[in-house]
Amino acid sequence: MTQYNNQLNQERELAWDDEISQEGGEYIVLPAGDYDFVVGSYERGRHNGSEKLPPCNKATVEIKIAYNGENVSIYHNLFLHTSTERMLSAFFKSIGLKKDGESFKMNWNAVPGCSGRCKVEPNTYNGNTYNQIKKFYPRKEETKEFNGWK
């Protein structure tokens, strides 16, 4: 019976005419601080260009953080441009895929499930406050996988 209940609670695709009952909870704004995270997924996309950055490829990564018994997802854009290469290196070093001082070929398929540590700060834009990743910390050799995400 427990196995059956667990199967009922698993995430799955909904049909167009499925019945729904769950209601959204409050958006959780994390206090400024350092957090362990797990990369949930990534999506390839395109940045159309802006005042600061020309058009380029981008990866939107889902950063999952377990906080006070709640699961918080932050969607963070990583721009694939030479002017943001340091940010890309910081991300890949944080999740343990890039070694310090070495060139690295980005392997996006290896990213989901990797873990690291980041600095998060609340940011207010157009009257809405959201979580913003300010920094990815390099992984230390003794750091183990973080599996606090439920």
N, C-alpha and C positions, 0 to 999 in steps of 0.2 A: 504494500500500500504506500509506503514511504517513497519508493521509486516512482510510482505513478504520480504522487503529488509533486515530486521534483520535476517530472516531465511536464506537468501542467504549468509550472512556474517558469519554465525555460522561455527565453526570448525566441520568437519565431515571426515569420512573415504573416501579416493579416490579409485575409481575403477582402474584396471590396465591400462585401455585405456582412462581415464578421461583427459580432457584438463586442462593444468595448465598455470597460468599467473603471479603469484606472484614471485618476485625475492627476494633473501635474502638481508637483510640489513647488515650493518657493525656490527661486534661483538663489544659489548659495554663493555669496561673495566671501571669499577667503580673506582672513586677516593677512596683512603683509607679513611675509616670512618665507622660510625655506621649507620645501616639501619634497618628499620622495614621490616618484611618479612611475607609471607604466604607460608605454605607448599602446594605445588601443588599435588605431588604424591610421592610414594616411590616404590622401586623395591627391592625384595629380591634377593640376589646373594651370591656368594662365593668368598672369598679372597684366592688365591692359596698359599699364604705364601710369605714372603720376608725376607730380612736380619733382619728387625726389628720386624716382627710380624708373628707368625706361621699361618697355614691355619685356617680359621674361617669363620663363616657367616658374611655377611655385608648387610647393607641397604643403598641404594643410594636414597637420598631424593632430590627432586626438590625444591629448595629455590627460591621463586619468589619475586623480588624486583621491585617496581615502582620507576623509576628514570628519572626526567626531561621529563615526558610524554612518556617515553619508558618503556617497560616491559623487565626485565632482569631475566633470569633463571640461577641459579648456581646449578650444580649437585654435591652434597657433600656425600662422603662415610662415613658411621658410621660403625665401625667394632665391632662385637659382641664378645668381648674377655675381660677377667678380667682386662687385662692391659690397656684397653681403657674405663673402666666402668665410670670413671669420666667424660669423654667426652659425653658418652651416657646420664648420669645424667644431665649434663649441657644442652643438647639439649631438653630433656623432661621437665626440669624446665623452660626453655625459652618459651616453647609453653604451659605452664600451666598445664601439665598433672602429673608432679611429684612435690610433696611437699618437702620442705627443711627438711633434717634430717629423712625422712621416707623411708623405703624400697618401691620398686615400681615394679610391674609386667608390662613389656613393652607391650603396646597394639598398635601395628603398624597400625591396621585398623582405629584407632582414630586420627592418625597423619594428613592425608590430610585435608586441610581447617584450621588447627590451625595456629596461628600467634605468632610471637615473635620478638626479636631484636638480631642482630648479628653484629660483627665487620668483615669487609671485607677489604682485602688488595690485590693489584695486585701482581701477582707472575709470574716470567719469568722462563720457563723451555724449553730447547731445542729450543731457539729462539722465542718461542710463549709466549705472555703475556695473562694471564687469571685471573679471579676473584677467590680468595681463602678465604674461611671463616676461620678466625683465632680464633673466640670465639663466644659462644652463651651467651647472658646475661640472668640472672634469671628474670622471670616475677615478676613484682611488683603487689601487690594486686589490686591497683587502675588501672592497665593497662587494657584497653579495647581491643576488637578485632580490628585488623588493617585490613582495607579493601581498601587499595590504589591500589591493583592490579586490572587491568582492564580485 
